[in-house]
Amino acid sequence: MNIISWNTTNACNMYCAHCYRDAGCKAAEELSTEEGKKLLDEIARAGFKIMIFSGGEPLIRPDFFELAEHAAERGVRPTLSTNGTLITRDVAQRIKDLGVGYVGISLDGLADVNDMFRGVDGAYQRAMEGIENCVAVGQRVGLRFTINHHNIMELDKIFDFIEEKGINRVCFYHLVYSGRGGQMMDEDVTPEESRRAMDTIIARTKD
């Protein structure tokens, strides 16, 4: 299944320390709605079947639903990579009704650890509400977790959390050395820590 990701905007309501885009409150030059639709047409003609709408924060774009609907009409299933903080119950229902295959919500630890990375107090709680709203309407949702020195010890807690909340997917990522992430190289895990993290992930997945 051919998959493509589109960073639809550089604008974001968070200021994550490890953001590989250096996203922030202002949008850089980006495609208009009509340009975005033409891009989606080209992607469909190229044979791609799944489009990941990413950012920045894609839900900041006022035309997100219009673009996602256009993708679906062209036979490209929309999926969403988001920080989850803008997903109200109504937004979750619109996402579900549109046929979005999967919502991946970035979380980099529990409570204070996550808020430290996001650069916004309350980011964790708002992301939790976004997850709960997706689960409530039957929208498939999962976590996206970037492993580093500050959160590697929380892996077991993350698995406890996804079991408790009924979340059916979690994706683990290494730190990407671009954007603001390039300033966190000293915070990355060692090969030995990465191996131990994999052991934990494998064991909890089997469990």
N, C-alpha and C positions, 0 to 999 in steps of 0.2 A: 504494500500500500504506500503510494508516494505521498510524502508529507512535506509541507513547506511552511516556514514561519515568516510572518511579516511584522516588523516593529512599526506599528501604525503611527506612533507619536513618541516624541521625547518628553512630553509633558507628564508629570506624575504628582500625586498628592503626598507622596512619601519622599524621603531623602536617604535611601539605603546606603550604608557605608560600603557595601560590596557591589554596587550596581555596575554592570559591565557597560552600560550605556551612558553613565554620568547624567541620568535623567533628573529632572527637577521641575519646578513650578511653571517654567516657560517652555512652550513648544518651539523646537527648531523648525526649519523649513520642512514641510511635509506635503504629501499628496492631498489634493482636494478630493471631494467626494467623487466627482466624475472621473478624475485621474485614477482614484482607487478602484472604481468599477472597471475601468479599462484594464488595469493591472490584473484584477480577478478574472476577467475574460481571457487574458493571455495565459494565466495560470491554468485555467480550465482547459484551454486548447492544448497546453503542454502535457496534459494527462495527470496533473496532481489531483488527489482525491480528498486530502485533508489540509485545511488551512488553520494554522495556529495564529490567532490574533494576539499580538503581544505589544510591548511598549518599551519604556514608559508604562503608563496605565491606560490600556485601550478603552476602558469605560469612560475615560475623560472625554474622548472624542464624541461629540454630539451625534455623529452619523454612524456610530458603531453598529447599531441594530440594522440600519439601512445597508451597510456594507456586508454584514454577516448574512442578511437575507439574500442579497445579491449573489453571494458565494454559493449559498444553498441552492438557489434557482439554477445555477450553472453546474450543479452536480459536485460541488466541492464542499465537503462537510466542515462547518465552522467549529473550531474549538477555541478556548479562551485561556490565556495565561495572565493572571491578575493578582493584585495584592488582597483582593477580597473585601476591602473596606467599603466599597461603594455598592455592594450587593445587598439591597434591601429585599424584602419578601416579593415586592412587585417586580423588581429587576430580576430576581431569581426565576419568577414565573415567566417573564418575557424570554429569558434565556432558554428555559425549558420548552416553551411553545415554539420557539424558533428552530428547535431541533439541534441545538449545540450539543455535540457529542460528549464533551468533557470540559470541566472547568478545573484548571490547576491553580491553586491558591498558594502563594509563596508564604512560608512560615520558617523562621530561622531560629526557633527555640520557643520556650514557653514564657509567657508574661514579660518580665523585665528584660530578659535576654533578647526577645524579639523586638521590643520597643527600642532598645539600644541600637540594634542594627537598622531599624526603620527610620530612626531619627524623629519619631513622633510618639508622644505619650498617648496611650490608649489604642495604638495600632493593633495590638494583640486582641483586645476585646472586640474591636470592630471586625477584624478578620474572622474571629469566632462566630460572630453574628452572620457574616457572609456564608460561612460553611454551614451553619445551622439552617439558614434560609434555603440553601441549595438542597440539603438533605430533606427538608420539610416538603418541598415540591417534587421530590423524586429526581432531581437533577444529579447526574453522575459527577462527583467531585473528588478531588484528591489534593494532597499536599506536595509542594516543591520545596526542598530543603537543601541549602548550600552548607556543606560541612566545613568547619574551621575550628580553630583552637577554642573559641568562646562557647561553642555549642556541641562539640563532639561528645561530651559527657551526658548529653540529654537524649541520646538516641533511644535508649530504653523507654524513657518517659514519652518520647514521640510515638513509639509503638503502642504504649499504654493508652495514649490519647486517641489515636486513630481507631483503636478497638472500642473505646468508650463511646466515641462519637459516631460510629458506624460509617467511617470513611473507607472507601474501597480501593484507594490507590495512594501510594507515596513514591515520589521520585527523589533520589538523592543526587546531588551535583557536587563537583569540585569547584573551588574558587576559580573564576576566570580573571586573568590578569589584564583587564582592559577597563577603561572608564575609571571610576573610583576604586574598583577592585584592584587596580594596579598599585594602589597605595597600601594594600593589605597583604602583600606577599609574606611579610614576617608573621602574619596571623594564620597562614595556611598550615595544614596538618603535614606531618612528616610521613614518609612511606610506611613506617612502622605503625603510626596511628591510623593511617588509611587502611592498612591490613586488618587491624583490630576492629575498625568500624565495619569493614566488610563482614568479618566474622559475626558481629552483632546483628547486622542486617540479615544475613543468611539464616542465622539461628532463629531470629524472631519471625522471619517470613515463613520458615518451616513450621514453627509453632502456630 
